[in-house]
Every structure is written in structure tokens, then in C-alpha cells.
């Protein structure tokens, strides 16, 4: 994964982003609204945006727009809903604090929702 500004991301950081995106995605599979309201590719793009933001990388930009075909405006509602479900209503979020789950719940969003 690269930042929206075009700079490359190191292998270890790329792996963290990948696993964090899987962590977010696993939450969303059980939330019915996301399965019927948004296209899977839009949800994936929104998860990528939040994952980038969690690791202090550009959340979205021209690189991701060209890669996915989605603009910031296209994903903003979905990103906000994911943020609301996972980080505000965080019942499942607490499950992922132990090391056995990779401690991904301990990764804090930097300054709220990125969009």
C-alpha cells in the first residue's frame, strides 16, 4: 500500500496496514447494514482509508482514487459509518486488545474520522 502522496511504505508498515484492514473488515462482515447498503469494493476502499489513517499515512488521495475508481466524496459516508460502528460503538473493538488477536484494537485513530 502506498500513501496518497505517492511515497512508498516499508514492508513492516505495509504488513501492519494489511492486518489492520483485515481486522476492520472482519468487524464489518457481521454488520448487516454494510452488506446491503454498500458495494463490497466501496467498503474495501473505506477500510483502506481508515487503515492508512490509523498509521499516520495519507488516508486518501490521487493514488487511491486511480487504484479504486472511488473519490473521497464517494467513500466519505461509508468511512464515517465504519468509524461510528467500530470506534464509537466499540463492543467488538474491545475483543481485539489481547496479543492473541494482534493488539489491533490498541491502534488509535489519530484525530477522529479522516473524512
N, CA, C and O atoms as a printed pandas DataFrame, in Angstrom:
     atom_number atom_name residue_name chain_id  residue_number  x_coord  y_coord  z_coord
0              1         N          UNK        A               1    0.852   -1.162    0.000
1              2        CA          UNK        A               1    0.000    0.000    0.000
2              3         C          UNK        A               1    0.897    1.224    0.000
3              4         O          UNK        A               1    1.938    1.238    0.656
4              5         N          UNK        A               2    0.508    2.216   -0.711
5              6        CA          UNK        A               2    1.268    3.465   -0.725
6              7         C          UNK        A               2    0.398    4.588   -0.211
7              8         O          UNK        A               2   -0.831    4.536   -0.256
8              9         N          UNK        A               3    1.078    5.600    0.276
9             10        CA          UNK        A               3    0.357    6.795    0.703
10            11         C          UNK        A               3   -0.191    7.534   -0.495
11            12         O          UNK        A               3    0.366    7.445   -1.590
12            13         N          UNK        A               4   -1.272    8.260   -0.303
13            14        CA          UNK        A               4   -1.886    9.028   -1.378
14            15         C          UNK        A               4   -0.948   10.047   -1.981
15            16         O          UNK        A               4   -1.178   10.508   -3.099
16            17         N          UNK        A               5    0.116   10.414   -1.262
17            18        CA          UNK        A               5    1.083   11.368   -1.768
18            19         C          UNK        A               5    2.097   10.736   -2.698
19            20         O          UNK        A               5    2.880   11.454   -3.320
20            21         N          UNK        A               6    2.111    9.409   -2.817
21            22        CA          UNK        A               6    2.986    8.738   -3.744
22            23         C          UNK        A               6    4.184    8.075   -3.112
23            24         O          UNK        A               6    4.850    7.287   -3.782
24            25         N          UNK        A               7    4.502    8.350   -1.845
25            26        CA          UNK        A               7    5.652    7.739   -1.203
26            27         C          UNK        A               7    5.386    6.288   -0.869
27            28         O          UNK        A               7    4.269    5.927   -0.497
28            29         N          UNK        A               8    6.401    5.456   -1.001
29            30        CA          UNK        A               8    6.246    4.041   -0.696
30            31         C          UNK        A               8    6.206    3.796    0.801
31            32         O          UNK        A               8    6.672    4.620    1.589
32            33         N          UNK        A               9    5.654    2.677    1.182
33            34        CA          UNK        A               9    5.557    2.285    2.576
34            35         C          UNK        A               9    6.429    1.055    2.743
35            36         O          UNK        A               9    6.397    0.154    1.905
36            37         N          UNK        A              10    7.211    1.006    3.823
37            38        CA          UNK        A              10    8.080   -0.132    4.084
38            39         C          UNK        A              10    7.297   -1.408    4.303
39            40         O          UNK        A              10    6.104   -1.369    4.604
40            41         N          UNK        A              11    7.972   -2.554    4.152
41            42        CA          UNK        A              11    7.326   -3.849    4.256
42            43         C          UNK        A              11    6.638   -4.096    5.578
43            44         O          UNK        A              11    5.506   -4.579    5.608
44            45         N          UNK        A              12    7.314   -3.767    6.688
45            46        CA          UNK        A              12    6.730   -3.986    8.003
46            47         C          UNK        A              12    5.487   -3.125    8.204
47            48         O          UNK        A              12    4.478   -3.602    8.724
48            49         N          UNK        A              13    5.555   -1.874    7.800
49            50        CA          UNK        A              13    4.402   -0.978    7.933
50            51         C          UNK        A              13    3.278   -1.420    7.001
51            52         O          UNK        A              13    2.104   -1.368    7.368
52            53         N          UNK        A              14    3.637   -1.853    5.803
53            54        CA          UNK        A              14    2.651   -2.344    4.858
54            55         C          UNK        A              14    1.915   -3.558    5.436
55            56         O          UNK        A              14    0.703   -3.695    5.271
56            57         N          UNK        A              15    2.654   -4.428    6.107
57            58        CA          UNK        A              15    2.040   -5.601    6.723
58            59         C          UNK        A              15    1.085   -5.201    7.843
59            60         O          UNK        A              15    0.015   -5.792    7.987
60            61         N          UNK        A              16    1.463   -4.203    8.634
61            62        CA          UNK        A              16    0.586   -3.714    9.700
62            63         C          UNK        A              16   -0.709   -3.159    9.115
63            64         O          UNK        A              16   -1.796   -3.441    9.619
64            65         N          UNK        A              17   -0.590   -2.377    8.061
65            66        CA          UNK        A              17   -1.784   -1.810    7.416
66            67         C          UNK        A              17   -2.670   -2.924    6.890
67            68         O          UNK        A              17   -3.891   -2.885    7.041
68            69         N          UNK        A              18   -2.047   -3.916    6.272
69            70        CA          UNK        A              18   -2.790   -5.065    5.730
70            71         C          UNK        A              18   -3.576   -5.772    6.839
71            72         O          UNK        A              18   -4.768   -6.037    6.687
72            73         N          UNK        A              19   -2.907   -6.072    7.947
73            74        CA          UNK        A              19   -3.576   -6.778    9.041
74            75         C          UNK        A              19   -4.643   -5.911    9.710
75            76         O          UNK        A              19   -5.682   -6.414   10.136
76            77         N          UNK        A              20   -4.383   -4.632    9.797
77            78        CA          UNK        A              20   -5.379   -3.737   10.380
78            79         C          UNK        A              20   -6.622   -3.674    9.486
79            80         O          UNK        A              20   -7.748   -3.647    9.982
80            81         N          UNK        A              21   -6.411   -3.651    8.182
81            82        CA          UNK        A              21   -7.540   -3.667    7.253
82            83         C          UNK        A              21   -8.342   -4.961    7.401
83            84         O          UNK        A              21   -9.571   -4.938    7.334
84            85         N          UNK        A              22   -7.657   -6.085    7.601
85            86        CA          UNK        A              22   -8.358   -7.354    7.838
86            87         C          UNK        A              22   -9.158   -7.309    9.139
87            88         O          UNK        A              22  -10.279   -7.812    9.216
88            89         N          UNK        A              23   -8.562   -6.700   10.149
89            90        CA          UNK        A              23   -9.243   -6.536   11.438
90            91         C          UNK        A              23  -10.533   -5.732   11.266
91            92         O          UNK        A              23  -11.587   -6.140   11.755
92            93         N          UNK        A              24  -10.455   -4.595   10.574
93            94        CA          UNK        A              24  -11.657   -3.781   10.345
94            95         C          UNK        A              24  -12.682   -4.544    9.516
95            96         O          UNK        A              24  -13.876   -4.526    9.816
96            97         N          UNK        A              25  -12.208   -5.211    8.475
97            98        CA          UNK        A              25  -13.114   -5.958    7.588
98            99         C          UNK        A              25  -13.846   -7.060    8.337
99           100         O          UNK        A              25  -15.027   -7.303    8.089
100          101         N          UNK        A              26  -13.152   -7.727    9.249
101          102        CA          UNK        A              26  -13.803   -8.813    9.989
102          103         C          UNK        A              26  -14.964   -8.289   10.825
103          104         O          UNK        A              26  -15.962   -8.989   10.995
104          105         N          UNK        A              27  -14.852   -7.085   11.342
105          106        CA          UNK        A              27  -15.969   -6.478   12.062
106          107         C          UNK        A              27  -17.160   -6.274   11.135
107          108         O          UNK        A              27  -18.302   -6.565   11.490
108          109         N          UNK        A              28  -16.876   -5.781    9.969
109          110        CA          UNK        A              28  -17.948   -5.365    9.062
110          111         C          UNK        A              28  -18.720   -6.530    8.473
111          112         O          UNK        A              28  -19.875   -6.368    8.080
112          113         N          UNK        A              29  -18.107   -7.693    8.405
113          114        CA          UNK        A              29  -18.806   -8.858    7.854
114          115         C          UNK        A              29  -20.049   -9.210    8.653
115          116         O          UNK        A              29  -21.011   -9.749    8.107
116          117         N          UNK        A              30  -20.030   -8.908    9.941
117          118        CA          UNK        A              30  -21.175   -9.252   10.784
118          119         C          UNK        A              30  -22.205   -8.133   10.903
119          120         O          UNK        A              30  -23.216   -8.294   11.587
120          121         N          UNK        A              31  -21.962   -7.019   10.256
121          122        CA          UNK        A              31  -22.893   -5.891   10.345
122          123         C          UNK        A              31  -23.732   -5.851    9.069
123          124         O          UNK        A              31  -23.251   -5.487    7.996
124          125         N          UNK        A              32  -24.973   -6.228    9.217
125          126        CA          UNK        A              32  -25.872   -6.396    8.072
126          127         C          UNK        A              32  -25.956   -5.161    7.186
127          128         O          UNK        A              32  -25.952   -5.281    5.961
128          129         N          UNK        A              33  -26.033   -3.978    7.785
129          130        CA          UNK        A              33  -26.215   -2.754    7.007
130          131         C          UNK        A              33  -25.127   -2.566    5.949
131          132         O          UNK        A              33  -25.408   -2.116    4.839
132          133         N          UNK        A              34  -23.902   -2.906    6.290
133          134        CA          UNK        A              34  -22.809   -2.723    5.341
134          135         C          UNK        A              34  -22.903   -3.697    4.176
135          136         O          UNK        A              34  -22.467   -3.393    3.066
136          137         N          UNK        A              35  -23.472   -4.869    4.435
137          138        CA          UNK        A              35  -23.584   -5.869    3.379
138          139         C          UNK        A              35  -24.669   -5.554    2.360
139          140         O          UNK        A              35  -24.625   -6.044    1.231
140          141         N          UNK        A              36  -25.634   -4.743    2.751
141          142        CA          UNK        A              36  -26.708   -4.409    1.817
142          143         C          UNK        A              36  -26.662   -2.958    1.331
143          144         O          UNK        A              36  -27.177   -2.646    0.257
144          145         N          UNK        A              37  -26.056   -2.087    2.104
145          146        CA          UNK        A              37  -26.068   -0.669    1.773
146          147         C          UNK        A              37  -24.948   -0.268    0.819
147          148         O          UNK        A              37  -25.134    0.597   -0.037
148          149         N          UNK        A              38  -23.770   -0.907    0.970
149          150        CA          UNK        A              38  -22.597   -0.510    0.190
150          151         C          UNK        A              38  -22.049   -1.670   -0.640
151          152         O          UNK        A              38  -22.130   -2.833   -0.245
152          153         N          UNK        A              39  -21.498   -1.327   -1.782
153          154        CA          UNK        A              39  -20.828   -2.328   -2.606
154          155         C          UNK        A              39  -19.576   -2.811   -1.871
155          156         O          UNK        A              39  -18.919   -2.025   -1.190
156          157         N          UNK        A              40  -19.245   -4.084   -2.002
157          158        CA          UNK        A              40  -18.049   -4.601   -1.324
158          159         C          UNK        A              40  -16.781   -3.810   -1.662
159          160         O          UNK        A              40  -15.926   -3.620   -0.798
160          161         N          UNK        A              41  -16.655   -3.356   -2.888
161          162        CA          UNK        A              41  -15.461   -2.597   -3.267
162          163         C          UNK        A              41  -15.421   -1.236   -2.573
163          164         O          UNK        A              41  -14.340   -0.738   -2.260
164          165         N          UNK        A              42  -16.575   -0.634   -2.329
165          166        CA          UNK        A              42  -16.631    0.638   -1.616
166          167         C          UNK        A              42  -16.266    0.443   -0.146
167          168         O          UNK        A              42  -15.562    1.266    0.438
168          169         N          UNK        A              43  -16.744   -0.642    0.445
169          170        CA          UNK        A              43  -16.385   -0.955    1.827
170          171         C          UNK        A              43  -14.878   -1.206    1.928
171          172         O          UNK        A              43  -14.228   -0.734    2.861
172          173         N          UNK        A              44  -14.330   -1.947    0.968
173          174        CA          UNK        A              44  -12.889   -2.222    0.968
174          175         C          UNK        A              44  -12.092   -0.922    0.853
175          176         O          UNK        A              44  -11.091   -0.747    1.548
176          177         N          UNK        A              45  -12.524   -0.021   -0.010
177          178        CA          UNK        A              45  -11.842    1.266   -0.158
178          179         C          UNK        A              45  -11.926    2.070    1.141
179          180         O          UNK        A              45  -10.955    2.717    1.532
180          181         N          UNK        A              46  -13.055    2.035    1.796
181          182        CA          UNK        A              46  -13.243    2.759    3.045
182          183         C          UNK        A              46  -12.371    2.179    4.153
183          184         O          UNK        A              46  -11.808    2.919    4.959
184          185         N          UNK        A              47  -12.263    0.860    4.188
185          186        CA          UNK        A              47  -11.393    0.191    5.159
186          187         C          UNK        A              47   -9.937    0.580    4.904
187          188         O          UNK        A              47   -9.188    0.831    5.848
188          189         N          UNK        A              48   -9.539    0.629    3.650
189          190        CA          UNK        A              48   -8.182    1.040    3.306
190          191         C          UNK        A              48   -7.919    2.470    3.791
191          192         O          UNK        A              48   -6.862    2.754    4.355
192          193         N          UNK        A              49   -8.864    3.347    3.574
193          194        CA          UNK        A              49   -8.740    4.736    4.011
194          195         C          UNK        A              49   -8.523    4.818    5.521
195          196         O          UNK        A              49   -7.622    5.517    5.984
196          197         N          UNK        A              50   -9.346    4.105    6.286
197          198        CA          UNK        A              50   -9.215    4.130    7.745
198          199         C          UNK        A              50   -7.912    3.478    8.199
199          200         O          UNK        A              50   -7.307    3.927    9.172
200          201         N          UNK        A              51   -7.477    2.436    7.513
201          202        CA          UNK        A              51   -6.231    1.757    7.866
202          203         C          UNK        A              51   -5.033    2.660    7.630
203          204         O          UNK        A              51   -4.125    2.724    8.459
204          205         N          UNK        A              52   -5.029    3.347    6.523
205          206        CA          UNK        A              52   -3.951    4.299    6.235
206          207         C          UNK        A              52   -3.909    5.378    7.308
207          208         O          UNK        A              52   -2.843    5.712    7.825
208          209         N          UNK        A              53   -5.071    5.917    7.636
209          210        CA          UNK        A              53   -5.178    6.983    8.631
210          211         C          UNK        A              53   -4.685    6.516    9.999
211          212         O          UNK        A              53   -4.043    7.279   10.721
212          213         N          UNK        A              54   -4.979    5.279   10.353
213          214        CA          UNK        A              54   -4.588    4.749   11.658
214          215         C          UNK        A              54   -3.072    4.737   11.839
215          216         O          UNK        A              54   -2.575    4.828   12.962
216          217         N          UNK        A              55   -2.345    4.624   10.738
217          218        CA          UNK        A              55   -0.885    4.574   10.810
218          219         C          UNK        A              55   -0.243    5.876   10.325
219          220         O          UNK        A              55    0.899    5.885    9.864
220          221         N          UNK        A              56   -0.987    6.960   10.435
221          222        CA          UNK        A              56   -0.498    8.302   10.137
222          223         C          UNK        A              56    0.001    8.451    8.702
223          224         O          UNK        A              56    0.989    9.138    8.445
224          225         N          UNK        A              57   -0.686    7.806    7.786
225          226        CA          UNK        A              57   -0.392    7.928    6.365
226          227         C          UNK        A              57   -1.550    8.649    5.699
227          228         O          UNK        A              57   -2.651    8.670    6.249
228          229         N          UNK        A              58   -1.334    9.240    4.535
229          230        CA          UNK        A              58   -2.447    9.909    3.851
230          231         C          UNK        A              58   -3.623    8.947    3.690
231          232         O          UNK        A              58   -3.480    7.863    3.124
232          233         N          UNK        A              59   -4.774    9.354    4.189
233          234        CA          UNK        A              59   -5.939    8.468    4.192
234          235         C          UNK        A              59   -6.458    8.183    2.783
235          236         O          UNK        A              59   -6.874    7.065    2.481
236          237         N          UNK        A              60   -6.429    9.192    1.937
237          238        CA          UNK        A              60   -6.956    9.028    0.579
238          239         C          UNK        A              60   -6.322   10.083   -0.304
239          240         O          UNK        A              60   -5.889   11.123    0.193
240          241         N          UNK        A              61   -6.260    9.843   -1.571
241          242        CA          UNK        A              61   -5.673   10.807   -2.488
242          243         C          UNK        A              61   -5.677   10.268   -3.903
243          244         O          UNK        A              61   -6.301    9.243   -4.179
244          245         N          UNK        A              62   -4.988   10.947   -4.799
245          246        CA          UNK        A              62   -4.998   10.575   -6.216
246          247         C          UNK        A              62   -4.562    9.133   -6.486
247          248         O          UNK        A              62   -5.121    8.472   -7.361
248          249         N          UNK        A              63   -3.565    8.641   -5.737
249          250        CA          UNK        A              63   -3.120    7.263   -5.958
250          251         C          UNK        A              63   -4.256    6.283   -5.715
251          252         O          UNK        A              63   -4.509    5.403   -6.538
252          253         N          UNK        A              64   -4.952    6.433   -4.570
253          254        CA          UNK        A              64   -6.045    5.521   -4.250
254          255         C          UNK        A              64   -7.256    5.744   -5.153
255          256         O          UNK        A              64   -7.972    4.798   -5.478
256          257         N          UNK        A              65   -7.481    6.977   -5.551
257          258        CA          UNK        A              65   -8.583    7.247   -6.481
258          259         C          UNK        A              65   -8.353    6.528   -7.808
259          260         O          UNK        A              65   -9.277    5.939   -8.369
260          261         N          UNK        A              66   -7.114    6.578   -8.309
261          262        CA          UNK        A              66   -6.838    5.901   -9.584
262          263         C          UNK        A              66   -6.845    4.382   -9.416
263          264         O          UNK        A              66   -7.229    3.654  -10.331
264          265         N          UNK        A              67   -6.421    3.909   -8.249
265          266        CA          UNK        A              67   -6.385    2.475   -7.982
266          267         C          UNK        A              67   -7.785    1.878   -7.860
267          268         O          UNK        A              67   -8.050    0.789   -8.369
268          269         N          UNK        A              68   -8.688    2.605   -7.174
269          270        CA          UNK        A              68  -10.012    2.060   -6.875
270          271         C          UNK        A              68  -11.136    2.621   -7.735
271          272         O          UNK        A              68  -12.171    1.978   -7.909
272          273         N          UNK        A              69  -10.935    3.814   -8.270
273          274        CA          UNK        A              69  -12.004    4.479   -9.005
274          275         C          UNK        A              69  -12.947    5.255   -8.101
275          276         O          UNK        A              69  -13.922    5.832   -8.582
276          277         N          UNK        A              70  -12.675    5.280   -6.804
277          278        CA          UNK        A              70  -13.514    5.999   -5.853
278          279         C          UNK        A              70  -12.854    7.294   -5.417
279          280         O          UNK        A              70  -11.663    7.321   -5.105
280          281         N          UNK        A              71  -13.629    8.362   -5.398
281          282        CA          UNK        A              71  -13.142    9.648   -4.905
282          283         C          UNK        A              71  -13.401    9.740   -3.401
283          284         O          UNK        A              71  -14.103    8.909   -2.825
284          285         N          UNK        A              72  -12.827   10.753   -2.789
285          286        CA          UNK        A              72  -13.069   11.000   -1.365
286          287         C          UNK        A              72  -14.562   11.157   -1.114
287          288         O          UNK        A              72  -15.087   10.639   -0.128
288          289         N          UNK        A              73  -15.232   11.857   -1.985
289          290        CA          UNK        A              73  -16.667   12.065   -1.830
290          291         C          UNK        A              73  -17.437   10.743   -1.923
291          292         O          UNK        A              73  -18.435   10.556   -1.228
292          293         N          UNK        A              74  -16.974    9.830   -2.780
293          294        CA          UNK        A              74  -17.642    8.531   -2.930
294          295         C          UNK        A              74  -17.592    7.710   -1.643
295          296         O          UNK        A              74  -18.562    7.037   -1.298
296          297         N          UNK        A              75  -16.465    7.764   -0.935
297          298        CA          UNK        A              75  -16.280    6.890    0.228
298          299         C          UNK        A              75  -16.618    7.535    1.564
299          300         O          UNK        A              75  -16.718    6.836    2.572
300          301         N          UNK        A              76  -16.793    8.839    1.596
301          302        CA          UNK        A              76  -16.887    9.532    2.884
302          303         C          UNK        A              76  -18.018    9.033    3.774
303          304         O          UNK        A              76  -17.806    8.881    4.977
304          305         N          UNK        A              77  -19.204    8.772    3.243
305          306        CA          UNK        A              77  -20.308    8.300    4.088
306          307         C          UNK        A              77  -20.012    6.923    4.672
307          308         O          UNK        A              77  -20.279    6.668    5.847
308          309         N          UNK        A              78  -19.460    6.041    3.848
309          310        CA          UNK        A              78  -19.128    4.697    4.311
310          311         C          UNK        A              78  -18.022    4.749    5.362
311          312         O          UNK        A              78  -18.099    4.051    6.372
312          313         N          UNK        A              79  -16.998    5.566    5.135
313          314        CA          UNK        A              79  -15.908    5.721    6.108
314          315         C          UNK        A              79  -16.474    6.191    7.446
315          316         O          UNK        A              79  -16.113    5.667    8.499
316          317         N          UNK        A              80  -17.346    7.162    7.397
317          318        CA          UNK        A              80  -17.923    7.700    8.638
318          319         C          UNK        A              80  -18.765    6.655    9.365
319          320         O          UNK        A              80  -18.738    6.578   10.593
320          321         N          UNK        A              81  -19.510    5.857    8.612
321          322        CA          UNK        A              81  -20.320    4.811    9.246
322          323         C          UNK        A              81  -19.446    3.726    9.862
323          324         O          UNK        A              81  -19.730    3.243   10.959
324          325         N          UNK        A              82  -18.388    3.343    9.161
325          326        CA          UNK        A              82  -17.469    2.350    9.724
326          327         C          UNK        A              82  -16.854    2.894   11.003
327          328         O          UNK        A              82  -16.795    2.204   12.020
328          329         N          UNK        A              83  -16.403    4.120   10.942
329          330        CA          UNK        A              83  -15.808    4.756   12.120
330          331         C          UNK        A              83  -16.796    4.739   13.282
331          332         O          UNK        A              83  -16.428    4.408   14.409
332          333         N          UNK        A              84  -18.035    5.091   13.012
333          334        CA          UNK        A              84  -19.078    5.119   14.040
334          335         C          UNK        A              84  -19.285    3.726   14.634
335          336         O          UNK        A              84  -19.323    3.574   15.855
336          337         N          UNK        A              85  -19.419    2.719   13.787
337          338        CA          UNK        A              85  -19.686    1.361   14.269
338          339         C          UNK        A              85  -18.520    0.780   15.061
339          340         O          UNK        A              85  -18.729    0.161   16.104
340          341         N          UNK        A              86  -17.324    0.968   14.588
341          342        CA          UNK        A              86  -16.183    0.283   15.197
342          343         C          UNK        A              86  -15.547    1.075   16.326
343          344         O          UNK        A              86  -15.159    0.492   17.338
344          345         N          UNK        A              87  -15.430    2.374   16.180
345          346        CA          UNK        A              87  -14.682    3.144   17.164
346          347         C          UNK        A              87  -15.554    3.898   18.153
347          348         O          UNK        A              87  -15.085    4.275   19.226
348          349         N          UNK        A              88  -16.800    4.120   17.814
349          350        CA          UNK        A              88  -17.696    4.788   18.742
350          351         C          UNK        A              88  -18.534    3.742   19.488
351          352         O          UNK        A              88  -18.622    3.770   20.715
352          353         N          UNK        A              89  -19.139    2.834   18.748
353          354        CA          UNK        A              89  -19.906    1.734   19.343
354          355         C          UNK        A              89  -18.971    0.525   19.379
355          356         O          UNK        A              89  -19.121   -0.392   18.571
356          357         N          UNK        A              90  -18.035    0.513   20.281
357          358        CA          UNK        A              90  -16.909   -0.399   20.202
358          359         C          UNK        A              90  -17.039   -1.693   20.987
359          360         O          UNK        A              90  -16.068   -2.118   21.613
360          361         N          UNK        A              91  -18.188   -2.331   20.980
361          362        CA          UNK        A              91  -18.323   -3.568   21.738
362          363         C          UNK        A              91  -17.390   -4.661   21.214
363          364         O          UNK        A              91  -16.732   -5.332   22.009
364          365         N          UNK        A              92  -17.322   -4.850   19.924
365          366        CA          UNK        A              92  -16.427   -5.851   19.349
366          367         C          UNK        A              92  -14.994   -5.349   19.419
367          368         O          UNK        A              92  -14.064   -6.140   19.570
368          369         N          UNK        A              93  -14.813   -4.045   19.311
369          370        CA          UNK        A              93  -13.489   -3.438   19.332
370          371         C          UNK        A              93  -12.679   -3.899   20.549
371          372         O          UNK        A              93  -11.480   -4.150   20.432
372          373         N          UNK        A              94  -13.318   -4.010   21.698
373          374        CA          UNK        A              94  -12.633   -4.407   22.927
374          375         C          UNK        A              94  -12.075   -5.827   22.851
375          376         O          UNK        A              94  -11.085   -6.144   23.510
376          377         N          UNK        A              95  -12.707   -6.677   22.052
377          378        CA          UNK        A              95  -12.270   -8.068   21.920
378          379         C          UNK        A              95  -10.849   -8.156   21.369
379          380         O          UNK        A              95  -10.123   -9.094   21.697
380          381         N          UNK        A              96  -10.448   -7.215   20.555
381          382        CA          UNK        A              96   -9.185   -7.312   19.844
382          383         C          UNK        A              96   -8.021   -6.621   20.557
383          384         O          UNK        A              96   -7.023   -6.296   19.914
384          385         N          UNK        A              97   -8.122   -6.391   21.857
385          386        CA          UNK        A              97   -6.995   -5.831   22.614
386          387         C          UNK        A              97   -5.923   -6.871   22.960
387          388         O          UNK        A              97   -4.742   -6.525   22.963
388          389         N          UNK        A              98   -6.281   -8.128   23.253
389          390        CA          UNK        A              98   -5.251   -9.086   23.661
390          391         C          UNK        A              98   -4.221   -9.377   22.561
391          392         O          UNK        A              98   -4.533   -9.300   21.372
392          393         N          UNK        A              99   -3.000   -9.708   22.969
393          394        CA          UNK        A              99   -1.952  -10.043   21.989
394          395         C          UNK        A              99   -2.352  -11.196   21.068
395          396         O          UNK        A              99   -1.901  -11.251   19.923
396          397         N          UNK        A             100   -3.184  -12.108   21.546
397          398        CA          UNK        A             100   -3.564  -13.245   20.698
398          399         C          UNK        A             100   -4.314  -12.776   19.453
399          400         O          UNK        A             100   -4.372  -13.511   18.467
400          401         N          UNK        A             101   -4.887  -11.582   19.473
401          402        CA          UNK        A             101   -5.556  -11.005   18.318
402          403         C          UNK        A             101   -4.717   -9.916   17.653
403          404         O          UNK        A             101   -5.238   -9.136   16.855
404          405         N          UNK        A             102   -3.451   -9.857   17.968
405          406        CA          UNK        A             102   -2.558   -8.901   17.331
406          407         C          UNK        A             102   -2.604   -7.489   17.898
407          408         O          UNK        A             102   -1.966   -6.589   17.354
408          409         N          UNK        A             103   -3.345   -7.280   18.977
409          410        CA          UNK        A             103   -3.438   -5.962   19.634
410          411         C          UNK        A             103   -3.912   -4.864   18.686
411          412         O          UNK        A             103   -3.631   -3.689   18.925
412          413         N          UNK        A             104   -4.613   -5.213   17.631
413          414        CA          UNK        A             104   -5.013   -4.196   16.661
414          415         C          UNK        A             104   -6.027   -3.222   17.219
415          416         O          UNK        A             104   -6.143   -2.103   16.720
416          417         N          UNK        A             105   -6.756   -3.616   18.232
417          418        CA          UNK        A             105   -7.701   -2.671   18.826
418          419         C          UNK        A             105   -6.978   -1.566   19.577
419          420         O          UNK        A             105   -7.576   -0.533   19.878
420          421         N          UNK        A             106   -5.707   -1.765   19.884
421          422        CA          UNK        A             106   -4.963   -0.726   20.594
422          423         C          UNK        A             106   -4.469    0.371   19.666
423          424         O          UNK        A             106   -3.995    1.408   20.130
424          425         N          UNK        A             107   -4.572    0.154   18.353
425          426        CA          UNK        A             107   -4.180    1.195   17.399
426          427         C          UNK        A             107   -5.267    2.257   17.418
427          428         O          UNK        A             107   -6.420    1.980   17.088
428          429         N          UNK        A             108   -4.904    3.454   17.797
429          430        CA          UNK        A             108   -5.882    4.537   17.947
430          431         C          UNK        A             108   -5.966    5.360   16.671
431          432         O          UNK        A             108   -4.953    5.603   16.016
432          433         N          UNK        A             109   -7.151    5.780   16.326
433          434        CA          UNK        A             109   -7.307    6.722   15.239
434          435         C          UNK        A             109   -6.697    8.026   15.704
435          436         O          UNK        A             109   -6.906    8.434   16.846
436          437         N          UNK        A             110   -5.962    8.672   14.858
437          438        CA          UNK        A             110   -5.173    9.830   15.230
438          439         C          UNK        A             110   -5.998   11.014   15.701
439          440         O          UNK        A             110   -5.749   11.551   16.780
440          441         N          UNK        A             111   -6.943   11.412   14.934
441          442        CA          UNK        A             111   -7.719   12.602   15.307
442          443         C          UNK        A             111   -9.154   12.462   14.835
443          444         O          UNK        A             111   -9.699   13.360   14.194
444          445         N          UNK        A             112   -9.751   11.345   15.151
445          446        CA          UNK        A             112  -11.111   11.122   14.716
446          447         C          UNK        A             112  -11.170   10.585   13.301
447          448         O          UNK        A             112  -10.170   10.122   12.752
448          449         N          UNK        A             113  -12.319   10.652   12.739
449          450        CA          UNK        A             113  -12.567   10.142   11.395
450          451         C          UNK        A             113  -11.836   11.008   10.365
451          452         O          UNK        A             113  -11.898   12.235   10.437
452          453         N          UNK        A             114  -11.137   10.374    9.400
453          454        CA          UNK        A             114  -10.337   11.158    8.463
454          455         C          UNK        A             114  -11.131   11.916    7.413
455          456         O          UNK        A             114  -10.588   12.838    6.805
456          457         N          UNK        A             115  -12.372   11.576    7.174
457          458        CA          UNK        A             115  -13.159   12.267    6.133
458          459         C          UNK        A             115  -14.384   12.934    6.706
459          460         O          UNK        A             115  -15.150   13.555    5.969
